[in-house]
Amino acid sequence: MLLRCLPREEAFQHVCNEQFTINEEFWYRERRDGLGNRIIITGTDTAHTFVDYACSGIVETTIYCIPDSAPHPMFSLPSRLTQPSREMLTLMPRLTGSFLNDCLALSHEVHRYLAYTPGVTHILTTAQEAYRLRQGVCQDYSHLMISLCRAVGIPARYVCGLMMGEGQTHAWVEAYDGQCWYAFDPTNDTAIASGYIKLAHGRDALDCPVSRGTYIGITQQHTFVNVSVKEI
């Protein structure tokens, strides 16, 4: 298995302490992927019926802003899940050339257009499919906004992480203004200043799933995730 469950070190967040536990029969080691995301590689050749892992810790955050002098060009190009269609571009609001105002306008348009509906999309759902369905979850809101941002020349990337409260992992968008990456949450139609913890970023959701792996056996697989974030 490959897990992306540990927070990144970023300009706006610092991991003060953390603990990771997993079934005792599983070995694990920490690495980084090609995008700098922290990953845990783990596995076992022992027969088992479940995998139970937990991460906990304290992250210190400031205002969400990530300075960057030269973002990779891939964040300006369509990816597998963010390829725009001609129909999607009809969502484009009137843009003013103001980075903040334009990103907020794009976020608002995506938020207005999609209905939050769990269960109708999946990990491989594209922005075009979500557009046709007019439904989805945070992953789909983010893919659609990223697609529109890139279409108008704003570099954008997909972020997986945690937000204040109880629930599951969340997805949002980072957009680049020429000097820094700023964050926007089209699912909640807001610019992000604080209250979010970043785990990983990539071109789209395929670059940063929280868990991915294989097993041998004839059984059904079910995944249960529980997230709790609070201010101390």
Secondary structure, 3 states (H helix, E strand, C coil): CEECCCCCCECCEEEEEEEEECCCCCEEEEEECCCCCEEEEEECCCCCCCCCCEEEEEEEECCCCEECCCCCHHHHCCCCCCCCCCCHHHHCCCCCCCHHHHHHHHHHHHHHHCEECCCCCCCCCCHHHHHHHCEECHHHHHHHHHHHHHHCCCCEEEEEEEECEEECCEEEEEEECCCEEEEEECCCCEEECCCEEEEEEECCHHHCCCEECCCCCCCCCCCCCCEEECCC
